[in-house]
Amino acid sequence: MKLFTKYNRVNITATILTFVVGSVAFYFVLDYVLTRQLDRGLRVEQQEVIDFVKEHNQLPELLASRHQWIEAVPTNRPIENPKPHTSKAYNKLEDEKEPIRQLSFTVNAGGKLYMVSVNQSKTETEDLLQLIILVTVCMIAFILLSNYLINRKLITRLWKPFYTTIDTIKDYQLAVKTPLQLSKQDIDELDLLNDSLNKMTTRIYQDYVALKTFTENASHEMQTPLAVIRSKVESMLQLAEGKELFIQQLLTIEDATLKLSKLHQSLLLLTKLGNRQFELSENINLTQILQAKLAEREELIEAQELTVAVTADEVCLSFHKHLAEIMINNLLNNVIRYTPMHGTVAISLNDYSLSIKNYAADGPLNKEKIFQRFYKEEQLAESTGLGLAIVKEICTLAGFTIAYNYAFHEHEFIIYFKQGYE
């Protein structure tokens, strides 16, 4: 959920609750004020009646209007501490029952005790309250709408530099050979964020350059002694004809040197893959590469008497030819090396995936660790443990997905070229 959406939800909910509670409180306060106003009018009428009776010793003429009328009836029970109260009464002029505010009190006029009731209709008060509530609701709706639109426009403008920063970071690559440069902002918090990111990426870039330089130098320096060792071993092998033990030792040295050379090349390739030093913009024919790599291993396949079944469509990808060759090489080397004599290999290639299956009775590999660097199963002891890790890194770089399955005594490595086909 975006920050603006979350803020809007919280803000609108809080505003609505505030207005609802405020409106209810406002209604009761206004009702109380208007009722007290009616009560003051009733008290004024009461005082006028009492004053008239004191002066003339008789009841005044009882006049009635649409919203106020006075009634007097004889009584034998005096009313102490008369207080206004709300009730319903019949309004003769309106010819209907309506809520009223009534004040009943007793007066002695002409030797008789009368109960005088001053009635004030609450219809006007209620109409006024309804009008005020309607106006309040409309104002609340208008304020909420205005608040939403203003916040939307204002927050969009305020957060625009933040999203610009995010887009710049997403597009940034260390391979461009320049540190990240984010512009200064008028907002202190965003300016502090940009400045911190600039300093952080500058340090990262410096570390990247140092590591890249070290890797390249180490790679170059290691190649020379490895080449010298291999050259000297080959020369000594030629001179050591007939000396079987000496030859065996030299062959062991040569094997170790070859393994070290392969390990060095694999580690260097993994470093380059991790640093995204390859441009995947070359149009390649994966079918031709697969066929070429199979042809290179034709003698090895015949020597192991393997049955290889290939089903391949014409597949062209925007990729990197060298990486595609390494990916196919490692998969084929893995499947041919560890398929037993007279075993079967099935290869399927189409626009969506590349699948390589081979028969093996040793049971499944560790699905969680098979693509980890330097991980080797017992039956893979001769491996450097980097072949499948390199394939995994190439797939990650290209946006492919690689998976391993085991069923019916068959290992299957499958690469999905497009998302959503796993």
C-alpha positions as CSV (number, residue, x, y, z in Angstrom):
1,M,0.0,0.0,0.0
2,K,1.4,3.4,-0.9
3,L,2.0,6.0,1.8
4,F,-0.4,8.4,0.3
5,T,-3.2,5.8,0.3
6,K,-2.5,4.8,3.9
7,Y,-2.3,8.4,5.0
8,N,-5.6,9.2,3.2
9,R,-7.4,6.3,4.8
10,V,-6.2,7.3,8.3
11,N,-6.9,11.0,7.7
12,I,-10.4,10.6,6.2
13,T,-11.4,8.0,8.9
14,A,-10.1,10.3,11.7
15,T,-11.8,13.3,10.1
16,I,-15.1,11.6,9.7
17,L,-15.1,10.3,13.3
18,T,-14.2,13.8,14.6
19,F,-17.0,15.4,12.6
20,V,-19.5,12.8,13.7
21,V,-18.6,13.1,17.3
22,G,-18.5,16.9,17.0
23,S,-21.8,17.0,15.2
24,V,-23.6,14.9,17.8
25,A,-22.1,17.1,20.6
26,F,-23.0,20.2,18.6
27,Y,-26.6,19.0,18.3
28,F,-27.1,18.4,22.0
29,V,-25.4,21.7,22.9
30,L,-27.6,23.6,20.4
31,D,-30.7,21.8,21.6
32,Y,-29.8,22.7,25.2
33,V,-29.2,26.4,24.3
34,L,-32.5,26.7,22.3
35,T,-34.4,24.9,25.1
36,R,-33.0,27.3,27.7
37,Q,-34.1,30.2,25.4
38,L,-37.7,28.8,25.4
39,D,-37.5,28.4,29.1
40,R,-36.6,32.0,29.5
41,G,-39.6,33.0,27.4
42,L,-41.9,30.8,29.6
43,R,-40.5,32.4,32.8
44,V,-41.2,35.9,31.3
45,E,-44.8,34.8,30.6
46,Q,-45.2,33.4,34.1
47,Q,-44.0,36.6,35.7
48,E,-46.3,38.7,33.5
49,V,-49.3,36.6,34.6
50,I,-48.3,36.8,38.3
51,D,-47.9,40.6,38.1
52,F,-51.2,41.0,36.4
53,V,-53.0,38.9,39.0
54,K,-51.4,40.9,41.8
55,E,-52.5,44.1,40.3
56,H,-56.0,43.2,39.2
57,N,-56.8,40.1,41.4
58,Q,-58.0,38.3,38.3
59,L,-56.6,36.3,35.5
60,P,-55.5,38.2,32.4
61,E,-57.1,37.5,29.0
62,L,-55.6,34.3,27.8
63,L,-54.4,34.9,24.2
64,A,-53.1,32.2,21.9
65,S,-50.8,32.2,18.8
66,R,-49.6,29.5,16.5
67,H,-46.6,28.6,18.7
68,Q,-47.6,29.9,22.1
69,W,-50.7,29.7,24.2
70,I,-51.8,29.9,27.9
71,E,-54.3,27.7,29.7
72,A,-55.8,28.1,33.2
73,V,-57.9,25.7,35.1
74,P,-59.1,25.7,38.7
75,T,-57.2,23.4,41.1
76,N,-57.0,22.5,44.7
77,R,-53.3,21.6,44.8
78,P,-50.6,24.3,44.7
79,I,-47.4,23.7,42.7
80,E,-44.2,24.3,44.5
81,N,-41.0,25.1,42.5
82,P,-42.5,25.0,39.1
83,K,-40.1,23.9,36.4
84,P,-40.4,23.8,32.6
85,H,-40.6,20.3,31.0
86,T,-41.1,18.8,27.6
87,S,-44.2,17.0,26.6
88,K,-46.7,16.6,23.8
89,A,-49.9,18.6,23.6
90,Y,-52.7,19.3,21.1
91,N,-52.3,22.7,19.3
92,K,-55.8,23.9,18.4
93,L,-54.6,26.4,15.9
94,E,-52.3,23.9,14.1
95,D,-54.9,21.1,14.7
96,E,-52.2,18.5,15.6
97,K,-50.2,17.1,18.5
98,E,-46.8,18.5,18.7
99,P,-43.8,18.6,21.1
100,I,-44.0,21.6,23.5
101,R,-42.1,23.1,26.3
102,Q,-44.5,23.7,29.2
103,L,-44.4,25.6,32.5
104,S,-47.2,25.0,34.9
105,F,-47.7,27.1,38.1
106,T,-50.5,28.2,40.4
107,V,-51.9,31.6,41.2
108,N,-54.7,32.8,43.5
109,A,-57.1,35.1,41.6
110,G,-60.5,36.3,43.0
111,G,-60.3,33.9,45.9
112,K,-59.8,30.9,43.7
113,L,-56.7,28.8,43.0
114,Y,-55.8,28.3,39.3
115,M,-53.2,26.2,37.6
116,V,-51.8,28.2,34.7
117,S,-49.9,26.4,32.0
118,V,-47.7,28.4,29.6
119,N,-47.1,26.3,26.4
120,Q,-44.4,27.0,23.9
121,S,-44.2,24.9,20.7
122,K,-40.9,23.3,19.9
123,T,-41.7,22.8,16.2
124,E,-39.7,25.9,15.2
125,T,-36.8,24.8,17.4
126,E,-36.8,21.3,15.9
127,D,-37.0,22.8,12.4
128,L,-34.1,25.0,13.2
129,L,-32.1,22.1,14.5
130,Q,-32.8,20.0,11.4
131,L,-31.7,22.9,9.2
132,I,-28.6,23.4,11.2
133,I,-27.8,19.6,11.1
134,L,-28.4,19.6,7.3
135,V,-26.1,22.5,6.8
136,T,-23.5,20.9,9.1
137,V,-23.6,17.6,7.1
138,C,-23.2,19.5,3.8
139,M,-20.3,21.4,5.3
140,I,-18.7,18.2,6.5
141,A,-19.0,16.6,3.1
142,F,-17.6,19.7,1.4
143,I,-14.7,19.9,3.9
144,L,-13.9,16.1,3.5
145,L,-13.9,16.4,-0.3
146,S,-11.8,19.6,-0.3
147,N,-9.4,18.0,2.2
148,Y,-9.1,14.9,0.0
149,L,-8.4,16.9,-3.2
150,I,-6.0,19.3,-1.5
151,N,-4.1,16.5,0.2
152,R,-4.0,14.6,-3.0
153,K,-2.5,17.5,-5.0
154,L,-0.3,18.7,-2.2
155,I,1.1,15.3,-1.1
156,T,1.7,14.3,-4.8
157,R,3.7,17.5,-5.2
158,L,5.5,17.1,-1.9
159,W,6.4,13.4,-2.6
160,K,7.5,13.9,-6.2
161,P,11.2,14.5,-5.3
162,F,11.1,11.3,-3.2
163,Y,9.8,9.2,-6.1
164,T,12.4,10.9,-8.4
165,T,15.0,9.7,-5.9
166,I,13.6,6.2,-5.9
167,D,13.6,6.0,-9.7
168,T,17.2,7.3,-9.9
169,I,18.3,4.6,-7.4
170,K,16.4,1.9,-9.3
171,D,18.1,2.8,-12.6
172,Y,21.5,3.2,-11.0
173,Q,24.2,0.6,-11.8
174,L,27.7,0.4,-10.5
175,A,28.9,-0.6,-14.0
176,V,28.3,3.0,-15.2
177,K,31.6,3.9,-13.5
178,T,30.2,7.0,-11.7
179,P,28.9,7.5,-8.2
180,L,25.2,8.2,-7.7
181,Q,24.4,11.9,-7.8
182,L,21.1,13.0,-6.3
183,S,20.1,16.6,-6.6
184,K,19.5,19.0,-3.6
185,Q,15.9,19.5,-2.5
186,D,14.0,22.3,-0.8
187,I,12.6,20.0,1.8
188,D,15.2,19.3,4.6
189,E,14.2,15.7,5.2
190,L,14.5,14.8,1.5
191,D,17.7,16.7,1.1
192,L,19.1,14.8,4.1
193,L,18.0,11.5,2.5
194,N,19.6,12.4,-0.9
195,D,22.8,13.5,0.8
196,S,23.1,10.3,2.9
197,L,22.4,8.2,-0.2
198,N,25.1,10.1,-2.2
199,K,27.7,9.5,0.5
200,M,26.7,5.9,0.9
201,T,26.8,5.1,-2.8
202,T,30.1,6.9,-3.1
203,R,31.6,4.6,-0.5
204,I,30.0,1.6,-2.2
205,Y,31.4,2.7,-5.6
206,Q,34.9,3.2,-4.1
207,D,34.8,-0.3,-2.6
208,Y,33.4,-1.7,-5.9
209,V,36.2,-0.1,-7.9
210,A,38.8,-1.4,-5.4
211,L,37.4,-4.9,-5.4
212,K,37.1,-4.9,-9.2
213,T,40.7,-3.7,-9.6
214,F,41.9,-6.3,-7.1
215,T,40.0,-9.1,-8.9
216,E,41.3,-8.1,-12.3
217,N,44.9,-7.8,-11.1
218,A,44.7,-11.0,-9.1
219,S,43.2,-12.8,-12.2
220,H,46.0,-11.5,-14.4
221,E,48.7,-12.3,-11.9
222,M,47.4,-15.8,-11.2
223,Q,47.2,-16.8,-14.9
224,T,50.9,-16.3,-15.4
225,P,52.2,-18.8,-12.7
226,L,49.5,-21.3,-13.7
227,A,50.6,-21.2,-17.3
228,V,54.3,-21.5,-16.2
229,I,53.4,-24.6,-14.0
230,R,51.5,-26.3,-16.8
231,S,54.3,-25.5,-19.3
232,K,57.0,-26.9,-17.0
233,V,54.9,-30.0,-16.2
234,E,54.4,-30.7,-19.9
235,S,58.2,-30.4,-20.5
236,M,59.0,-32.7,-17.6
237,L,56.5,-35.2,-18.8
238,Q,58.4,-35.3,-22.1
239,L,61.7,-35.8,-20.3
240,A,60.4,-38.4,-17.9
241,E,59.6,-41.2,-20.4
242,G,59.9,-44.6,-18.8
243,K,59.8,-43.3,-15.2
244,E,56.3,-44.4,-14.3
245,L,56.2,-43.1,-10.7
246,F,57.7,-39.8,-11.7
247,I,55.1,-39.5,-14.5
248,Q,52.2,-40.3,-12.1
249,Q,53.3,-37.5,-9.8
250,L,53.6,-35.1,-12.7
251,L,50.2,-36.1,-13.9
252,T,48.8,-35.4,-10.4
253,I,50.4,-32.0,-10.4
254,E,49.0,-31.3,-13.9
255,D,45.4,-32.4,-12.8
256,A,45.6,-30.1,-9.8
257,T,46.8,-27.2,-11.9
258,L,44.0,-27.7,-14.4
259,K,41.5,-27.8,-11.6
260,L,42.9,-24.7,-10.1
261,S,42.8,-23.0,-13.4
262,K,39.2,-23.9,-13.9
263,L,38.4,-22.8,-10.4
264,H,40.0,-19.5,-11.0
265,Q,38.2,-18.9,-14.3
266,S,34.9,-19.9,-12.6
267,L,35.4,-17.6,-9.7
268,L,36.3,-14.7,-12.0
269,L,33.2,-15.4,-14.1
270,L,31.0,-15.4,-11.0
271,T,32.5,-12.1,-9.9
272,K,31.8,-10.6,-13.3
273,L,28.2,-11.9,-13.2
274,G,27.7,-10.5,-9.7
275,N,29.0,-7.1,-10.9
276,R,26.6,-7.2,-13.9
277,Q,29.5,-6.7,-16.4
278,F,27.7,-8.3,-19.3
279,E,25.3,-6.6,-21.7
280,L,22.4,-8.9,-22.6
281,S,21.6,-7.3,-25.9
282,E,23.0,-9.7,-28.5
283,N,20.5,-11.6,-30.6
284,I,21.5,-15.3,-30.4
285,N,20.2,-18.6,-31.8
286,L,20.1,-20.9,-28.7
287,T,19.2,-23.9,-30.9
288,Q,22.4,-23.6,-32.9
289,I,24.5,-23.3,-29.7
290,L,22.9,-26.4,-28.2
291,Q,23.5,-28.4,-31.4
292,A,27.1,-27.2,-31.6
293,K,27.9,-28.1,-28.0
294,L,26.3,-31.6,-28.5
295,A,28.5,-32.1,-31.6
296,E,31.6,-31.2,-29.6
297,R,30.7,-34.0,-27.1
298,E,29.8,-36.6,-29.7
299,E,32.8,-38.8,-29.0
300,L,32.3,-38.6,-25.3
301,I,28.6,-39.6,-25.7
302,E,29.6,-42.5,-27.9
303,A,32.3,-43.6,-25.4
304,Q,29.7,-43.8,-22.6
305,E,27.2,-45.3,-25.0
306,L,24.5,-42.8,-24.0
307,T,21.2,-42.5,-25.8
308,V,20.5,-38.8,-26.3
309,A,17.1,-37.7,-27.5
310,V,16.8,-34.0,-28.6
311,T,13.6,-32.1,-29.4
312,A,14.5,-28.6,-30.3
313,D,12.5,-25.7,-31.8
314,E,14.2,-22.7,-33.4
315,V,14.7,-20.4,-30.4
316,C,16.2,-17.0,-30.6
317,L,16.8,-14.8,-27.6
318,S,18.2,-11.4,-26.7
319,F,21.1,-12.6,-24.6
320,H,24.9,-12.9,-24.5
321,K,26.5,-15.5,-26.7
322,H,29.4,-16.3,-24.4
323,L,27.1,-16.7,-21.4
324,A,24.7,-18.8,-23.4
325,E,27.6,-21.1,-24.4
326,I,28.8,-21.3,-20.7
327,M,25.2,-22.1,-19.6
328,I,24.8,-24.9,-22.1
329,N,28.3,-26.2,-21.6
330,N,27.9,-26.5,-17.8
331,L,24.5,-28.2,-18.1
332,L,25.7,-30.7,-20.7
333,N,29.0,-31.4,-18.8
334,N,27.0,-32.1,-15.7
335,V,24.4,-34.4,-17.3
336,I,27.0,-36.4,-19.4
337,R,29.5,-36.7,-16.6
338,Y,27.0,-38.2,-14.1
339,T,24.9,-40.3,-16.4
340,P,25.9,-44.0,-16.0
341,M,27.1,-46.1,-19.0
342,H,24.3,-47.0,-21.4
343,G,22.1,-44.3,-19.7
344,T,19.6,-42.0,-21.4
345,V,19.5,-38.2,-21.8
346,A,16.5,-36.2,-23.0
347,I,16.8,-32.6,-24.1
348,S,13.8,-30.4,-24.9
349,L,14.1,-26.8,-26.1
350,N,11.2,-24.4,-27.0
351,D,10.3,-20.8,-26.8
352,Y,9.5,-21.1,-23.1
353,S,12.0,-23.4,-21.6
354,L,15.1,-25.7,-21.9
355,S,14.8,-29.1,-20.2
356,I,17.6,-31.6,-19.7
357,K,16.8,-35.0,-18.1
358,N,19.2,-37.9,-17.4
359,Y,18.7,-41.3,-15.8
360,A,20.4,-41.9,-12.5
361,A,19.7,-44.5,-9.8
362,D,21.5,-42.7,-7.0
363,G,18.4,-40.8,-5.8
364,P,17.6,-37.1,-5.8
365,L,20.1,-34.3,-5.2
366,N,19.6,-31.8,-2.4
367,K,17.1,-29.4,-4.0
368,E,17.8,-26.6,-1.5
369,K,21.6,-26.7,-1.9
370,I,22.3,-27.9,-5.5
371,F,22.8,-24.3,-6.8
372,Q,25.0,-23.1,-3.9
373,R,28.6,-22.4,-4.6
374,F,31.1,-25.2,-3.7
375,Y,28.3,-27.5,-2.8
376,K,29.0,-31.1,-4.0
377,E,27.1,-34.3,-3.5
378,E,29.2,-37.4,-2.7
379,Q,28.8,-38.6,-6.2
380,L,30.0,-35.3,-7.5
381,A,33.3,-35.3,-5.7
382,E,35.4,-34.5,-8.8
383,S,33.4,-31.3,-9.5
384,T,34.5,-27.8,-8.4
385,G,31.1,-27.2,-7.1
386,L,30.7,-24.0,-9.2
387,G,29.1,-25.3,-12.5
388,L,25.5,-25.1,-11.5
389,A,26.1,-22.0,-9.4
390,I,27.3,-20.3,-12.5
391,V,24.3,-21.4,-14.4
392,K,22.1,-20.1,-11.6
393,E,23.9,-16.7,-11.7
394,I,23.5,-16.5,-15.5
395,C,19.8,-17.2,-15.2
396,T,19.4,-14.6,-12.5
397,L,21.2,-12.0,-14.6
398,A,19.0,-12.8,-17.7
399,G,15.7,-12.9,-15.7
400,F,15.3,-16.7,-16.3
401,T,14.2,-19.2,-13.7
402,I,16.1,-22.5,-13.1
403,A,14.5,-25.4,-11.3
404,Y,15.5,-29.0,-10.4
405,N,13.2,-31.9,-10.2
406,Y,13.6,-35.7,-9.6
407,A,11.0,-38.3,-10.6
408,F,11.0,-41.9,-11.9
409,H,14.8,-42.1,-11.4
410,E,15.4,-39.1,-13.6
411,H,17.1,-35.8,-12.7
412,E,15.7,-32.8,-14.6
413,F,17.2,-29.3,-14.8
414,I,14.8,-26.9,-16.5
415,I,15.3,-23.2,-17.4
416,Y,12.2,-21.1,-17.9
417,F,12.9,-18.2,-20.3
418,K,9.7,-16.3,-19.5
419,Q,8.1,-15.5,-16.2
420,G,4.8,-17.3,-15.4
421,Y,5.7,-20.7,-17.0
422,E,7.2,-22.4,-13.9
